[in-house]
Amino acid sequence: MNASPLLHAVCLAGGLAQCRLGGCVLERPTRAALCTSFGLLLAAELLFGLRPLFGINASAVGRLLMVAGFAYGCRAFAVRAFADVEALLRGMLREREEHLAAQNARLSAQSAAVVRLSGDRSLNEGDLDDALARIAETAVPVLEAHRAAVWLFSPDRETLACRGAFVAAPGAPAVCDTLRVADHGVFLHALENRRVCTSRDAGADPCFGPAVAAVLGQDRPVSFMAAGVRLGGALAGLCCVARMETGHAWHVDQEMFLGTLADLTALALESHDRMRDQRARRESEERLNALIEAIPDHVCIKDDQGRWLVANRARLLDFGLEGVDYVGRTDAELAHLQKPGGCEMDLSLVTDALARRVGHLEYCLANTYPGGDGKAYDVVKKALAGPDGRLKGLMVLGRDVTTYRAALDELRAAMARRKHDQEALAARQVEIEALNRGLEHRVAEAVEESRRKDLLLLHQSRLAAMGEMIGNIAHQWRQPLNALSLLVANLAWDAKNGPVSEAETDLMYRQCHDILNAMSRTIDDFRNFFKPDKQVEAFDVGDTVREALRLVEASLKTHRIEVELDLPECPPVLGYRGEYSQVILNLLANARDAVQGTRGRGGRIRVSAACRDGHVDVHVEDDGGGMSQEVARHLFEPYYSTKPQDKGTGLGLYMSRQIIEGHMMGKILAENTETGAVFTVSVPVAPPGDAASREEA
């Protein structure tokens, strides 16, 4: 204690002044202790100053006072230190209470949200979209976020689709629809290894940055938190929330709540799948029940105790149980509830036991009713076993085969009758074969006779045409013979009356020679006309018509019949040229006779040709008055003619039809006009290749 008590008092006063100047408020005990310590130290300093007056006693009392002052000073500082510690502890306790209060408020809100979501109808009924939307809507206020979204993997796990989104902040951007999994492998890998991932600045985080930028569409300051949705241990999606600011600290209870929302999302997925499976199972059961009801056969399923579980309407009707509550009852119990006329159940107990023992049983059941009628059933019983091999029930199928058996009996009787008929038919077949052999001989004779008749008709037709031609030759030669006779008479006259000059003799010779050449050409024309055709050829119809017309030209002139020709150039046709000429000549002769028979002398015949629809048509029209309906009906029949017997055979038009329709695949038609009749001969045009090749030949 070398220091002066006054110095210590000054120090205490300085400390007290510093506390005052520093704004510290000293409690009353502290102030009292400091004042007491200051007073004791001043008293000790005073006694030390008066020590020469009082001696040793003053010095001892001064030291006691100094020690007491120091003690009160230390007490004041100790009280102050304890007060600061107390204030610090009180502040920490207050902050902890505020933190716990906020945490309790968050936990209460979280618990209420979980309870609300757990009882939500959409979550329990499998409405996935509504459940996910409610989860996202709940996450925003409870987690104090600006936006929330739920993402689920596609079935191929190549994309993440946003199935529920909620945006609270007006300026927050909309959520994009899909994310490619391949672009965010780091982020998804982090979620597979951790339950919840958080970031105060997601834009700068290499793990969260690409995913957040893709979701928001641009770089923004974001505090981000995400939790994985797991089904069966595999990541099925994620729940994420974000605040549109950086530096936000996510609390542990918020992380746990987001994990709970992820679990609720998984629960919604499971509920959705379960409800979907239930709907599918219910629909399948409805279809199965409808199918069972629609089956006309008996269907019944029993449990391992023989109690009926399922039976369709067909079985209930045949067993007389329609309207009876059969479920859970055995055959013995249902036998007392049967209506009259139902199938007997006495055999069911035996056959059921046998089917359970052997596993599969088939038999036929005949049921006879009191009225004498009966039915037959084919019955199949199959034991139903569970996965463990234990018997679970019995399936019974029955088919009414009464009609089938009756039909089978009828079929057997019909087959017996058929066998008998076949034997009779075989015997009859032998007789028919014997008759056929004789018939073939008679048919051959008839065909040969018909061929001879056709040849005879053709020969008669040619003879008639030859007779016609002889008449035409007579007409053709009458004028040349008259001219030749006059020339010979003139030559004889000149020889009798004087010498004949050489020039006059040469002139008469040339005239006679020209007449004889003309008559020779006439013979050639008629000879070529009757020359038989040996092969099919392409020929011009106009030229053929003109050649035929030259043969009857003299006869037509004799009867003063005018001929009008309209023969434009037409494609060639394919056939027998001579036969075609014979047809045209026959039509011209008939037209001449018709005109001559009506008018006597004078008249008109018009011959025209046209090409249409791949055919060349030749029309021979006259003004001979036409023909009656009776004549038109028999026109093309053999031996039918309106001419006198010595002038017509009735074969011309018949043979013309045989030639045109049988040999040239054409048509010959006849019809009346206002003044007469017109005959049309239509034959197909020759194919281009055949026509060209025959023209070159």
C-alpha positions in Angstrom: 0.0 0.0 0.0 2.5 2.5 -1.0 0.0 4.4 -3.1 -1.7 7.3 -1.5 -5.4 6.9 -0.5 -6.0 10.2 -2.2 -4.7 8.8 -5.5 -7.1 5.9 -5.2 -10.0 8.2 -4.4 -9.1 10.3 -7.4 -9.2 7.0 -9.5 -12.6 6.1 -8.2 -13.9 9.6 -8.9 -12.5 9.4 -12.4 -14.1 6.0 -13.0 -17.4 7.3 -11.7 -17.2 10.3 -14.0 -16.3 8.1 -17.0 -19.4 6.0 -16.3 -21.5 9.1 -16.2 -20.0 10.5 -19.4 -20.3 7.1 -21.2 -24.0 7.1 -20.5 -23.9 4.1 -18.2 -26.7 4.1 -15.6 -25.3 2.8 -12.3 -27.7 1.0 -10.0 -28.1 2.4 -6.5 -26.1 -0.3 -4.7 -23.2 0.4 -7.0 -23.4 4.1 -6.5 -23.6 3.7 -2.7 -20.6 1.4 -2.6 -18.5 3.7 -4.8 -19.4 6.8 -2.6 -18.6 4.9 0.6 -15.3 3.7 -0.9 -14.5 7.3 -2.0 -15.3 8.7 1.5 -13.3 6.0 3.3 -10.3 6.7 1.1 -10.5 10.4 1.7 -10.7 9.8 5.5 -7.7 7.5 5.3 -5.8 10.2 3.5 -6.7 12.7 6.1 -5.5 10.5 9.0 -2.3 9.9 7.1 -1.8 13.6 6.9 -2.5 14.1 10.7 -0.2 11.2 11.6 2.4 13.6 13.2 -0.3 14.9 15.5 -1.8 11.6 16.6 1.1 9.3 16.3 1.0 5.6 15.7 -2.8 5.2 16.4 -3.7 7.6 13.6 -1.6 5.7 11.1 -3.3 2.3 12.0 -6.8 3.8 11.8 -5.9 5.3 8.4 -4.8 1.9 7.1 -8.0 0.4 8.3 -10.0 3.1 6.6 -8.0 2.6 3.3 -8.6 -1.1 3.4 -12.3 -0.5 4.0 -12.4 1.9 1.0 -10.7 -0.6 -1.2 -13.2 -3.2 -0.1 -16.1 -1.0 -0.9 -14.6 -0.1 -4.3 -14.1 -3.7 -5.2 -17.6 -4.4 -4.1 -18.9 -1.6 -6.4 -17.0 -3.0 -9.3 -18.1 -6.6 -8.6 -21.7 -5.4 -8.4 -21.3 -3.7 -11.7 -19.7 -6.7 -13.4 -22.5 -9.0 -12.2 -25.1 -6.5 -13.4 -23.5 -6.5 -16.9 -23.5 -10.2 -16.9 -27.1 -10.3 -15.8 -28.1 -7.8 -18.5 -26.3 -9.9 -21.1 -28.0 -13.1 -20.0 -31.3 -11.4 -19.9 -30.8 -10.2 -23.5 -29.8 -13.6 -24.7 -32.8 -15.1 -22.9 -35.1 -12.5 -24.5 -33.7 -13.3 -28.0 -34.1 -17.0 -27.4 -37.7 -16.5 -26.3 -38.4 -14.4 -29.4 -36.8 -17.1 -31.6 -38.7 -19.8 -29.9 -41.9 -17.8 -30.2 -41.3 -17.3 -33.9 -40.4 -21.0 -34.3 -43.5 -22.0 -32.4 -45.6 -19.8 -34.7 -44.0 -21.3 -37.8 -44.5 -24.8 -36.4 -48.1 -24.1 -35.5 -48.7 -22.8 -39.0 -46.8 -25.8 -40.5 -48.8 -28.2 -38.3 -52.1 -26.6 -39.3 -51.1 -26.7 -43.0 -50.1 -30.4 -42.7 -53.4 -31.2 -41.0 -55.3 -29.2 -43.6 -53.5 -30.9 -46.5 -53.8 -34.3 -44.9 -57.6 -34.0 -44.8 -57.9 -32.4 -48.2 -60.4 -34.1 -50.5 -58.2 -34.0 -53.6 -55.3 -35.7 -51.7 -57.5 -38.5 -50.5 -59.5 -39.0 -53.7 -56.4 -39.1 -56.0 -57.1 -35.7 -57.8 -53.4 -35.2 -58.5 -53.4 -31.8 -60.2 -55.6 -30.2 -57.6 -53.6 -31.8 -54.7 -50.3 -30.5 -56.2 -51.7 -27.0 -56.7 -52.9 -26.9 -53.1 -49.5 -28.1 -51.9 -47.8 -25.3 -53.9 -50.4 -22.7 -52.7 -49.8 -23.8 -49.0 -46.0 -23.7 -49.3 -45.8 -20.0 -50.2 -47.4 -18.4 -47.1 -46.1 -21.0 -44.6 -42.5 -20.8 -45.8 -42.7 -17.0 -46.3 -41.7 -17.5 -50.0 -42.6 -15.6 -53.1 -43.3 -18.7 -55.3 -43.6 -22.5 -55.0 -43.8 -25.3 -57.6 -44.0 -29.1 -57.7 -42.2 -30.9 -60.5 -42.6 -34.5 -61.5 -40.6 -36.8 -63.8 -42.0 -37.9 -67.1 -42.5 -41.7 -67.5 -39.3 -41.9 -69.6 -37.5 -39.7 -66.9 -36.1 -37.4 -69.6 -38.0 -34.3 -68.5 -39.4 -32.7 -65.4 -42.9 -31.2 -65.8 -44.4 -28.5 -63.6 -47.7 -30.0 -62.3 -48.4 -27.4 -59.6 -47.2 -23.8 -59.2 -48.2 -20.8 -57.1 -46.7 -17.3 -57.4 -47.3 -14.8 -54.5 -45.2 -11.9 -55.6 -46.8 -9.7 -58.3 -43.5 -9.2 -60.1 -42.4 -12.8 -60.0 -42.0 -14.4 -63.4 -44.2 -17.3 -64.4 -43.0 -20.9 -64.0 -41.8 -22.7 -67.2 -43.5 -25.9 -68.2 -40.7 -28.4 -68.5 -37.0 -29.0 -67.7 -34.7 -31.4 -69.5 -33.2 -33.8 -67.0 -29.9 -34.0 -68.9 -29.3 -30.3 -68.4 -29.6 -30.4 -64.6 -27.8 -33.5 -63.6 -25.8 -31.9 -60.8 -28.8 -30.4 -59.2 -30.8 -33.7 -59.3 -27.8 -35.7 -58.1 -27.6 -33.4 -55.0 -31.3 -34.0 -54.3 -30.9 -37.8 -54.6 -28.2 -37.6 -51.8 -29.9 -35.1 -49.6 -33.4 -34.7 -48.3 -33.4 -30.8 -48.7 -31.1 -28.5 -50.5 -31.0 -24.7 -49.7 -29.1 -21.7 -51.0 -29.1 -18.0 -50.0 -27.9 -17.0 -53.5 -29.1 -19.6 -56.0 -27.9 -17.6 -59.0 -24.3 -17.8 -57.9 -24.6 -21.4 -56.7 -23.1 -23.8 -59.4 -25.5 -26.5 -58.2 -28.8 -24.4 -58.3 -27.9 -21.7 -60.8 -28.8 -23.4 -64.1 -32.0 -24.9 -62.8 -33.2 -21.6 -61.2 -32.3 -19.7 -64.4 -34.2 -22.2 -66.5 -37.2 -22.0 -64.2 -37.3 -18.2 -63.9 -36.3 -17.6 -67.5 -33.5 -15.1 -66.6 -30.9 -14.5 -63.9 -32.5 -13.1 -60.7 -31.4 -12.7 -57.1 -33.0 -15.7 -55.5 -32.9 -17.6 -52.2 -33.9 -21.1 -53.1 -34.9 -24.3 -51.3 -35.8 -27.7 -52.9 -36.8 -31.2 -51.5 -36.9 -34.4 -53.4 -40.1 -36.4 -53.8 -39.4 -40.1 -53.5 -41.5 -43.1 -54.4 -40.1 -46.5 -53.5 -36.7 -45.0 -52.7 -36.4 -43.5 -56.2 -36.6 -39.7 -57.0 -40.0 -39.1 -58.6 -40.0 -35.3 -58.5 -39.2 -32.3 -56.4 -40.9 -29.5 -54.4 -39.2 -26.1 -54.5 -39.7 -22.6 -53.1 -38.0 -19.3 -53.7 -37.7 -15.8 -52.4 -36.9 -13.1 -54.9 -34.0 -11.8 -52.8 -30.6 -13.0 -51.8 -29.3 -13.7 -48.2 -32.5 -15.1 -46.8 -31.7 -17.8 -44.2 -34.0 -20.8 -44.3 -34.8 -22.2 -40.9 -34.4 -25.9 -40.0 -38.2 -26.3 -39.4 -38.8 -24.7 -42.8 -36.5 -27.3 -44.4 -38.3 -30.0 -42.5 -41.7 -28.6 -43.6 -40.6 -28.6 -47.2 -39.6 -32.2 -46.7 -43.0 -32.9 -45.3 -44.6 -31.3 -48.3 -42.5 -33.6 -50.5 -43.8 -36.5 -48.5 -47.3 -35.3 -49.0 -46.6 -35.0 -52.7 -45.4 -38.6 -52.7 -48.6 -39.5 -50.8 -50.7 -37.6 -53.5 -48.9 -39.6 -56.2 -49.5 -42.9 -54.4 -53.2 -41.9 -53.8 -53.5 -41.0 -57.4 -52.0 -44.3 -58.5 -54.1 -46.2 -55.9 -57.3 -44.5 -57.0 -56.4 -45.1 -60.7 -55.8 -48.8 -59.9 -59.1 -48.9 -57.9 -61.0 -47.4 -60.8 -59.3 -49.8 -63.2 -60.1 -52.7 -60.9 -63.7 -51.5 -60.4 -64.1 -51.1 -64.2 -62.6 -54.5 -64.7 -64.9 -56.0 -62.1 -67.9 -54.3 -63.8 -66.9 -55.6 -67.2 -66.3 -59.1 -65.7 -69.7 -59.0 -64.0 -71.3 -57.8 -67.2 -69.5 -60.5 -69.1 -70.6 -63.2 -66.6 -74.2 -62.0 -66.7 -74.1 -61.9 -70.5 -72.8 -65.5 -70.8 -75.7 -67.9 -71.6 -73.9 -70.7 -69.8 -74.1 -71.3 -66.1 -71.3 -69.5 -64.1 -70.9 -69.9 -60.3 -68.0 -69.3 -58.0 -67.9 -70.8 -54.5 -65.5 -70.4 -51.6 -63.6 -73.2 -50.0 -66.6 -74.1 -47.8 -68.9 -74.4 -50.7 -70.7 -71.1 -50.1 -71.9 -69.3 -53.2 -70.1 -66.0 -54.0 -71.0 -65.2 -57.6 -73.7 -66.6 -59.9 -75.0 -65.3 -63.2 -78.7 -65.0 -64.2 -78.6 -68.1 -66.3 -77.7 -70.3 -63.4 -80.2 -68.6 -61.1 -83.0 -69.2 -63.6 -82.2 -72.8 -64.2 -81.8 -73.6 -60.6 -85.0 -71.7 -59.6 -83.2 -69.2 -57.5 -84.1 -65.9 -59.2 -84.6 -63.2 -56.6 -83.0 -65.3 -53.8 -80.2 -63.9 -51.7 -77.7 -66.6 -52.5 -74.4 -65.0 -51.4 -72.8 -66.9 -48.5 -75.1 -69.9 -48.7 -74.3 -73.5 -49.5 -76.1 -75.8 -51.9 -77.9 -77.5 -49.0 -79.2 -74.2 -47.8 -80.3 -73.0 -51.2 -82.0 -76.3 -52.0 -84.8 -75.3 -49.5 -85.2 -71.9 -51.3 -85.6 -73.3 -54.9 -88.7 -72.6 -56.9 -90.5 -75.6 -58.5 -88.8 -76.8 -61.7 -85.2 -75.9 -60.7 -82.3 -78.2 -61.2 -81.6 -80.7 -58.4 -78.6 -79.9 -56.1 -78.2 -83.4 -54.6 -75.3 -84.3 -56.8 -73.4 -81.0 -56.2 -72.0 -81.9 -52.8 -70.4 -85.1 -54.2 -69.1 -83.6 -57.4 -67.8 -80.5 -55.5 -65.8 -82.7 -53.1 -64.4 -84.7 -56.0 -63.5 -81.6 -58.0 -61.6 -80.2 -54.9 -59.7 -83.4 -54.6 -58.7 -83.9 -58.3 -58.6 -80.2 -59.2 -60.6 -80.5 -62.5 -63.8 -82.4 -63.1 -66.1 -82.7 -66.2 -69.4 -84.6 -66.4 -72.8 -84.5 -68.0 -75.9 -84.0 -65.9 -79.4 -85.0 -67.1 -82.3 -83.3 -65.3 -85.9 -84.6 -65.7 -88.8 -82.4 -64.7 -92.1 -83.6 -63.3 -93.9 -82.9 -66.6 -91.7 -85.4 -68.4 -89.5 -82.7 -70.0 -85.8 -82.8 -69.3 -82.6 -80.9 -69.9 -79.0 -82.0 -70.3 -76.0 -80.0 -69.1 -72.2 -80.3 -69.6 -70.7 -79.3 -66.3 -67.0 -78.3 -65.6 -65.7 -77.7 -62.1 -62.3 -76.2 -61.5 -60.6 -75.9 -58.1 -59.2 -72.4 -57.4 -55.9 -72.3 -55.5 -54.0 -69.4 -54.0 -50.3 -68.5 -54.5 -49.5 -70.8 -51.6 -51.2 -73.7 -53.2 -54.0 -73.8 -50.7 -57.6 -74.2 -51.9 -59.4 -70.9 -52.1 -62.6 -71.8 -53.9 -64.4 -73.6 -56.8 -65.5 -72.4 -60.2 -68.5 -74.1 -61.7 -69.4 -73.8 -65.4 -72.5 -75.4 -66.9 -73.8 -75.4 -70.5 -77.3 -76.4 -71.5 -76.7 -79.0 -74.3 -80.3 -80.1 -74.7 -80.7 -78.5 -78.1 -77.2 -79.5 -79.1 -77.9 -83.2 -78.2 -81.2 -83.1 -80.1 -79.5 -81.5 -83.1 -76.8 -84.2 -82.8 -79.4 -86.9 -82.8 -81.0 -85.3 -85.8 -77.7 -85.0 -87.5 -77.0 -88.7 -87.0 -80.4 -89.6 -88.4 -79.7 -87.3 -91.3 -76.3 -88.8 -91.9 -78.0 -92.3 -91.9 -80.5 -91.0 -94.4 -77.8 -89.4 -96.4 -75.8 -92.7 -96.5 -78.9 -94.4 -97.8 -79.5 -91.7 -100.4 -75.9 -91.9 -101.5 -76.2 -95.6 -102.0 -79.3 -95.0 -104.1 -77.6 -92.2 -105.9 -74.6 -94.4 -106.7 -77.0 -96.9 -108.2 -78.7 -94.2 -110.1 -75.3 -92.8 -111.2 -74.5 -96.1 -112.8 -77.8 -95.9 -114.7 -77.1 -92.3 -115.7 -73.6 -93.2 -117.0 -75.1 -95.9 -119.1 -77.6 -93.4 -120.5 -74.9 -90.8 -121.0 -72.8 -93.1 -123.1 -75.8 -93.5 -125.4 -76.6 -89.8 -125.1 -73.1 -88.8 -126.2 -73.5 -90.9 -129.3 -76.8 -89.3 -130.1 -75.5 -85.8 -129.3 -72.5 -86.4 -131.7 -75.0 -87.5 -134.4 -77.1 -84.5 -133.7 -74.1 -82.1 -133.9 -73.0 -83.8 -137.2 -76.5 -83.4 -138.5 -76.6 -79.8 -137.5 -73.2 -79.2 -139.2 -74.5 -80.8 -142.4 -77.6 -78.6 -142.2 -75.4 -75.5 -141.8 -73.2 -76.5 -144.7 -76.4 -77.1 -146.8 -77.7 -73.7 -145.8 -74.4 -72.1 -146.7 -74.4 -74.0 -150.0 -78.0 -73.0 -150.7 -77.2 -69.4 -149.8 -74.2 -69.4 -152.2 -76.3 -71.0 -154.9 -79.0 -68.3 -154.4 -76.3 -65.6 -154.5 -74.9 -67.3 -157.7 -78.3 -67.2 -159.3 -78.5 -63.5 -158.3 -75.1 -62.9 -159.8 -76.1 -64.6 -163.0 -78.9 -62.2 -163.3 -76.5 -59.3 -162.6 -74.1 -60.7 -165.2 -77.0 -60.7 -167.7 -77.7 -57.0 -166.8 -74.0 -56.2 -167.0 -73.5 -57.8 -170.4 -76.8 -56.8 -172.1 -75.5 -53.3 -173.2 -71.9 -54.5 -174.2 -73.4 -57.3 -176.3 -75.8 -54.9 -178.0 -72.9 -52.6 -178.8 -70.7 -55.5 -180.0 -73.6 -56.7 -182.2 -74.0 -53.3 -183.8 -70.2 -53.1 -184.5 -70.2 -56.6 -186.2 -73.4 -55.6 -188.2 -71.7 -52.3 -189.3 -68.5 -54.2 -190.2 -70.6 -56.7 -192.3 -72.5 -53.9 -194.0 -69.3 -52.1 -194.9 -67.8 -55.3 -196.3 -70.8 -55.9 -198.6 -71.1 -52.3 -199.9 -67.5 -51.7 -200.7 -63.9 -51.8 -199.5 -63.3 -51.0 -195.8 -60.4 -48.7 -194.9 -57.7 -50.0 -192.6 -58.3 -47.1 -190.2 -62.0 -47.9 -190.0 -61.2 -51.5 -189.4 -58.7 -50.7 -186.6 -61.2 -48.4 -185.0 -63.9 -51.1 -184.9 -61.4 -53.6 -183.7 -60.4 -51.4 -180.8 -64.0 -50.8 -179.9 -64.7 -54.5 -179.9 -61.6 -55.1 -177.9 -62.6 -52.6 -175.2 -66.0 -54.1 -174.9 -64.6 -57.6 -174.6 -62.1 -56.4 -171.9 -64.9 -54.8 -169.9 -66.9 -58.0 -170.1 -63.8 -60.0 -169.0 -63.4 -57.7 -165.9 -67.0 -58.3 -165.0 -66.2 -62.1 -165.0 -63.2 -61.4 -162.8 -65.2 -59.4 -160.4 -67.9 -62.1 -160.0 -65.2 -64.8 -159.8 -63.4 -62.9 -157.0 -66.7 -62.4 -155.2 -67.4 -66.1 -155.0 -63.8 -67.0 -154.2 -63.7 -68.5 -150.7 -61.8 -66.5 -148.0 -58.9 -68.4 -146.4 -57.6 -66.0 -143.8 -58.7 -63.0 -141.7 -57.5 -59.7 -143.1 -57.8 -56.0 -142.4 -59.8 -54.2 -145.1 -61.4 -50.9 -145.8 -65.2 -51.0 -145.5 -65.7 -48.2 -148.1 -63.8 -50.0 -150.8 -65.7 -53.2 -150.1 -69.0 -51.5 -150.3 -68.1 -49.9 -153.6 -67.0 -53.2 -155.1 -70.3 -54.9 -154.0 -72.2 -51.9 -155.5 -70.5 -52.4 -158.9 -71.9 -55.9 -159.1 -75.5 -54.7 -158.9 -75.0 -51.3 -160.5 -76.4 -52.4 -163.9 -79.5 -54.0 -162.3 -80.1 -50.8 -160.3 -79.9 -48.7 -163.4 -82.2 -50.9 -165.2 -84.9 -50.3 -162.5 -84.0 -46.6 -162.4 -83.0 -46.8 -158.7 -80.7 -44.0 -157.6 -77.8 -44.8 -155.2 -76.6 -42.1 -152.8 -73.2 -42.8 -151.3 -71.8 -41.2 -148.1 -68.6 -43.2 -147.3 -66.1 -41.1 -145.4 -62.7 -42.5 -144.5 -62.9 -44.9 -141.6 -60.4 -47.2 -139.8 -60.0 -50.7 -141.3 -61.9 -53.6 -139.8 -60.7 -57.2 -139.3 -62.5 -60.2 -140.9 -63.3 -62.1 -144.0 -63.6 -59.5 -146.9 -65.5 -61.8 -149.2 -68.1 -62.7 -146.6 -68.5 -59.1 -145.7 -69.0 -58.2 -149.4 -71.7 -61.0 -149.6 -73.6 -59.4 -146.7 -73.5 -55.9 -148.3 -74.5 -57.3 -151.7 -77.4 -59.2 -150.0 -78.6 -56.0 -148.3 -78.4 -54.0 -151.6 -80.4 -56.7 -153.4 -83.0 -56.7 -150.7 -83.2 -52.9 -150.8 -83.6 -53.1 -154.6 -86.3 -55.7 -154.4 -88.2 -53.7 -151.7 -88.1 -50.5 -153.8 -89.1 -52.4 -157.0 -91.9 -54.2 -155.2 -93.3 -50.9 -153.9 -92.7 -48.4 -156.8 -92.1 -50.7 -159.8 -89.6 -48.3 -161.3 -87.6 -45.5 -159.7 -86.6 -45.1 -156.0 -83.6 -44.3 -153.9 -81.1 -46.3 -151.9 -78.7 -44.5 -149.5 -75.5 -46.2 -148.3 -73.6 -44.4 -145.5 -70.8 -45.3 -143.1 -69.6 -43.9 -139.7 -67.1 -44.7 -137.0 -68.3 -44.5 -133.4 -67.3 -46.2 -130.1 -64.6 -48.4 -131.7 -67.0 -49.8 -134.4 -67.5 -49.0 -138.1 -71.3 -48.9 -138.9 -72.6 -49.2 -142.5 -76.3 -48.2 -143.1 -78.2 -49.4 -146.1 -81.5 -47.3 -146.3 -84.2 -47.6 -148.9 -87.6 -45.9 -149.5 -89.4 -49.2 -150.2 -92.2 -48.7 -147.6 -90.7 -50.5 -144.6 -91.8 -53.8 -143.0 -94.5 -55.0 -140.7 -94.0 -56.1 -137.1 -94.6 -59.7 -138.1 -91.9 -59.5 -140.8 -89.5 -57.7 -138.3 -90.0 -60.5 -135.7 -89.0 -63.3 -138.2 -86.6 -61.3 -140.3 -83.4 -63.2 -139.5 -84.9 -66.7 -139.3 -83.8 -69.3 -141.9 -86.2 -70.0 -144.8 -88.3 -67.0 -144.0 -89.0 -64.7 -147.0 -91.6 -62.3 -148.2 -90.6 -62.8 -151.8 -92.3 -65.4 -154.1 -90.9 -68.9 -153.8 -89.1 -68.7 -157.2 -87.4 -65.5 -156.3 -86.3 -65.9 -152.6 -84.9 -68.7 -150.4 -85.1 -67.0 -147.0 -81.4 -67.6 -146.3 -79.9 -64.3 -147.2 -80.5 -62.4 -144.0 -80.0 -65.5 -141.8 -76.5 -66.1 -143.3 -75.7 -62.4 -143.1 -76.3 -62.5 -139.3 -74.2 -65.7 -139.0 -71.3 -64.0 -140.9 -71.5 -60.6 -139.0 -72.2 -61.9 -135.5 -70.5 -65.3 -135.6 -67.4 -64.6 -137.7 -66.7 -60.9 -137.2 -68.1 -60.4 -133.6 -70.4 -57.6 -134.8 -74.1 -56.7 -134.9 -76.7 -56.5 -137.7 -79.9 -54.6 -137.0 -83.0 -53.5 -138.9 -85.6 -50.8 -138.3 -88.2 -48.9 -140.1 -87.9 -45.2 -141.2 -90.5 -42.7 -142.4 -90.3 -44.0 -146.0 -88.8 -47.4 -145.8 -86.3 -49.4 -143.8 -82.6 -49.2 -142.8 -80.2 -52.1 -142.1 -77.1 -51.4 -140.0 -74.0 -53.5 -140.1 -71.6 -52.8 -137.2 -68.2 -54.5 -136.9 -65.3 -53.6 -134.5 -62.3 -51.7 -135.7 -59.1 -53.7 -136.2 -56.5 -53.3 -133.5 -53.8 -50.8 -134.6 -51.0 -53.5 -134.6 -53.0 -56.0 -136.7 -54.1 -53.3 -139.1 -50.6 -52.0 -139.6 -49.0 -55.4 -140.0 -51.6 -56.5 -142.6 -51.3 -53.3 -144.6 -47.5 -53.9 -144.7 -48.1 -57.5 -145.9 
